[in-house]
Amino acid sequence: MSMSVGSSSGEELDTMATINTTPLVDVMLVLLIIFLITIPVITKQVPLVLPKAVNIPTQTKPENITIAINTEGNVFWNGKLIPNTAALLSLVEAEAVKKPQPEIHIRADKDTRYEAVGRTIFTVQRGGVVKVGFLTEPDRGTRAAAR
Protein backbone atom coordinates (compact mmCIF):
# COMPACT_ATOMS: atom_id res chain seq x y z
CA MET A 1 0.00 0.00 0.00
CA SER A 2 1.40 3.35 -0.88
CA MET A 3 0.57 6.84 0.19
CA SER A 4 1.17 10.10 -1.55
CA VAL A 5 2.37 12.85 0.81
CA GLY A 6 3.14 15.57 -1.60
CA SER A 7 4.02 16.26 -5.20
CA SER A 8 7.50 15.62 -6.48
CA SER A 9 7.78 19.18 -7.66
CA GLY A 10 7.31 20.52 -4.09
CA GLU A 11 3.93 22.14 -4.71
CA GLU A 12 1.32 21.74 -1.99
CA LEU A 13 -1.86 19.95 -2.89
CA ASP A 14 -5.20 21.63 -2.42
CA THR A 15 -6.67 20.96 0.98
CA MET A 16 -9.58 18.62 1.20
CA ALA A 17 -12.83 20.52 2.04
CA THR A 18 -15.10 17.56 2.90
CA ILE A 19 -15.27 15.71 6.18
CA ASN A 20 -14.84 11.96 6.10
CA THR A 21 -17.75 10.64 8.21
CA THR A 22 -17.10 6.94 7.63
CA PRO A 23 -14.97 6.47 10.79
CA LEU A 24 -17.56 8.38 12.84
CA VAL A 25 -20.39 6.17 11.59
CA ASP A 26 -18.31 3.03 12.26
CA VAL A 27 -17.58 4.07 15.84
CA MET A 28 -21.23 5.00 16.50
CA LEU A 29 -22.48 1.65 15.17
CA VAL A 30 -19.99 -0.24 17.35
CA LEU A 31 -21.11 1.77 20.41
CA LEU A 32 -24.77 1.12 19.58
CA ILE A 33 -24.16 -2.61 19.34
CA ILE A 34 -22.27 -2.60 22.65
CA PHE A 35 -25.12 -0.74 24.39
CA LEU A 36 -27.77 -3.04 22.92
CA ILE A 37 -25.88 -6.08 24.18
CA THR A 38 -25.01 -4.79 27.66
CA ILE A 39 -28.25 -3.02 28.69
CA PRO A 40 -30.30 -6.22 29.25
CA VAL A 41 -27.42 -7.65 31.31
CA ILE A 42 -27.13 -4.52 33.49
CA THR A 43 -30.87 -4.16 34.12
CA LYS A 44 -31.72 -6.39 37.05
CA GLN A 45 -35.20 -6.64 38.49
CA VAL A 46 -36.36 -7.97 41.78
CA PRO A 47 -38.21 -11.23 41.16
CA LEU A 48 -41.81 -10.77 42.29
CA VAL A 49 -45.00 -12.73 41.95
CA LEU A 50 -47.63 -10.07 41.35
CA PRO A 51 -51.21 -10.69 42.47
CA LYS A 52 -53.83 -11.38 39.86
CA ALA A 53 -56.55 -8.71 39.75
CA VAL A 54 -60.12 -9.67 39.02
CA ASN A 55 -62.93 -7.18 38.78
CA ILE A 56 -65.75 -8.74 40.78
CA PRO A 57 -69.18 -7.11 40.60
CA THR A 58 -70.46 -5.74 43.89
CA GLN A 59 -72.53 -8.23 45.81
CA THR A 60 -75.60 -6.46 47.11
CA LYS A 61 -76.25 -7.59 50.65
CA PRO A 62 -79.54 -6.90 52.40
CA GLU A 63 -77.76 -4.66 54.92
CA ASN A 64 -76.23 -2.44 52.22
CA ILE A 65 -77.94 0.92 51.79
CA THR A 66 -78.20 2.55 48.41
CA ILE A 67 -78.47 6.31 48.18
CA ALA A 68 -79.47 7.47 44.71
CA ILE A 69 -79.21 11.06 43.47
CA ASN A 70 -81.03 12.10 40.32
CA THR A 71 -80.23 15.00 37.99
CA GLU A 72 -82.36 17.45 39.97
CA GLY A 73 -80.39 16.68 43.16
CA ASN A 74 -83.19 14.71 44.84
CA VAL A 75 -81.86 12.08 47.26
CA PHE A 76 -83.42 8.61 47.54
CA TRP A 77 -82.79 6.19 50.45
CA ASN A 78 -83.24 2.64 49.11
CA GLY A 79 -85.70 4.03 46.55
CA LYS A 80 -87.66 6.32 48.90
CA LEU A 81 -87.44 10.09 48.42
CA ILE A 82 -85.77 11.93 51.32
CA PRO A 83 -87.28 15.41 51.79
CA ASN A 84 -84.22 17.22 53.19
CA THR A 85 -80.67 16.87 54.53
CA ALA A 86 -81.81 16.64 58.17
CA ALA A 87 -83.94 13.58 57.40
CA LEU A 88 -80.99 11.98 55.59
CA LEU A 89 -78.73 12.72 58.55
CA SER A 90 -81.13 11.07 61.00
CA LEU A 91 -81.35 7.94 58.82
CA VAL A 92 -77.55 7.74 58.53
CA GLU A 93 -77.11 8.21 62.28
CA ALA A 94 -79.58 5.39 62.96
CA GLU A 95 -77.57 3.05 60.69
CA ALA A 96 -74.18 4.16 62.07
CA VAL A 97 -74.85 2.66 65.52
CA LYS A 98 -75.46 -0.84 64.15
CA LYS A 99 -72.77 -3.48 64.60
CA PRO A 100 -71.40 -4.22 62.03
CA GLN A 101 -72.00 -0.98 60.22
CA PRO A 102 -73.70 -1.34 56.85
CA GLU A 103 -72.08 -0.03 53.71
CA ILE A 104 -73.62 2.95 51.97
CA HIS A 105 -73.49 2.86 48.18
CA ILE A 106 -74.00 6.16 46.39
CA ARG A 107 -75.44 6.11 42.88
CA ALA A 108 -75.63 9.41 41.05
CA ASP A 109 -76.83 10.25 37.57
CA LYS A 110 -73.98 11.27 35.28
CA ASP A 111 -75.56 14.71 34.83
CA THR A 112 -75.98 15.34 38.57
CA ARG A 113 -74.23 18.43 39.86
CA TYR A 114 -71.25 17.71 42.06
CA GLU A 115 -72.78 19.96 44.72
CA ALA A 116 -75.57 17.45 45.38
CA VAL A 117 -73.14 14.52 45.53
CA GLY A 118 -70.76 16.43 47.80
CA ARG A 119 -73.59 17.45 50.14
CA THR A 120 -74.70 13.82 50.38
CA ILE A 121 -71.18 12.56 51.09
CA PHE A 122 -70.76 15.24 53.77
CA THR A 123 -74.05 14.23 55.39
CA VAL A 124 -73.06 10.55 55.41
CA GLN A 125 -69.70 11.48 56.92
CA ARG A 126 -71.39 13.59 59.63
CA GLY A 127 -73.72 10.69 60.37
CA GLY A 128 -70.78 8.46 61.27
CA VAL A 129 -70.87 5.77 58.60
CA VAL A 130 -67.35 4.72 57.65
CA LYS A 131 -67.86 2.53 54.56
CA VAL A 132 -69.03 4.58 51.59
CA GLY A 133 -68.77 3.46 47.98
CA PHE A 134 -69.78 4.73 44.57
CA LEU A 135 -71.67 2.57 42.11
CA THR A 136 -71.04 2.97 38.39
CA GLU A 137 -72.06 1.17 35.24
CA PRO A 138 -69.31 -0.97 33.70
CA ASP A 139 -68.05 0.11 30.31
CA ARG A 140 -69.71 -2.44 28.04
CA GLY A 141 -67.46 -1.71 25.03
CA THR A 142 -64.19 -2.33 26.90
CA ARG A 143 -65.42 -5.49 28.57
CA ALA A 144 -66.63 -6.96 25.27
CA ALA A 145 -63.34 -6.10 23.56
CA ALA A 146 -61.33 -7.75 26.36
CA ARG A 147 -63.08 -11.09 25.91
N, C-alpha and C positions, 0 to 999 in steps of 0.2 A: 504494500500500500504506500502510495507516495502522497506528499502534500506540497502544495505550492505556497511558499511564504512571500514571495515577491517576484518582481520581474527581473530578468537578467540584465536589463538595461539600467536598473536602479530606480525606475519610476514607481511611485506608490500607486497601488490599485485603488479604485474608487471604494469608498466604504459601503458596506452593505446596510441598506435602510430598513429591511424587514426583520422582524423578530422571529426566531425559530421557536415555535411553541411545541414541537414534538417532544422534547425532553420534559417539559412541564406537564403535558398530557400523560406521558408515561408514568411520571412520579405520582400524579393524582390518581390514576387508575390503580396503581400498586397500593397506595394508602387506602383507597376505597375498599379494595379486596381485603386488606388487613383488618379494617374496621368491621366489615361484614362478617368476617370469620371470628373475631374476638369478642364482639358484643354479646352474642348468646352465651358464651362461656363466662363472661364477667357478671352478667345479670343472674343473681341468685334470688330465689324466692323462698319464703318460708312455706314448707308443705302444710297445707290446711285441708281439712275436709269441711267444705261449706255446707250449711243446712239447706235442705230443699224447701222452697217456698211454694205453698199451695194456697190459692185464693178460695177460701171456703165461704159459701154464703152464710149470712147471719141466721142463726137458729132463733126463731121467735119463741121465747118462753112465755108462759102465761103471766109471770111476774114482771116482764118487761113492759115499760110504758112508752107509748108512742105519742110524741107531740108533733102535730102537723101544723104548718103555717102556710096559708094560701097567699096568692098575689096581693090581696088587699091588706094583709098583715093580721088576719084573724087567726087566733090560736085555738087548736082543737086538742083535747086530752082524750086519747083513745077514741077519737071520732066524735066526741061531744064538744060543742062550742063553749069556750071559756069567755065570760063577758069582759073581764078586765085582768090586770096584772096581779091585783090583790088576791083574787080567786085562784089564780095559777099558783101564787106563792103559798097559799094555805094547802093546796093539794100536794105540792112538792114537799112541804114541811111534814105533812102526814105520812108520806112515803119514806122520808129520810130517816124516821125513827125505827123503821122495820129492820129486823136482823134476818138474813143478810139484806142489804140495801138493793132494791131493784135497779136495773139499768134504765136510763131514759134515752130513747132514740128520737132524734129530731129529724123530721122530714120537712123540707121547705121546697116550695115551687122554685124553679130556676129563675123566675122573674120577680121573686120576692125581694123587697128592699132589705139590705143588710141591717138596717136599723131595727126591723122587726125581729130578725134572727138574733141580733146582739142583745136586744132587750130580753128575749126569751132565755138565752144562755145566762145572762146576768141574774134573772129571776131564779133559775134552777140552781145556780151557784149560791145565791143567798139562802135558798131553801135547805141547803146542806147535802144535796145528792152529789156523790163523788163520781160515779160512772155515767158519763154522757157521751153519746156517739151520734154520728151523722149518717143517715141512710141516703144512698144514691142509687141510681139505676146503672147497671153495668153497661159498658159500651158494647153493643151487640156486634158492631162491625169488626172490632179488634178481636173479640172472642171467637167469632166465626173464622177469621183469617188465621188465628193461631192453631186451629184444629187441623 
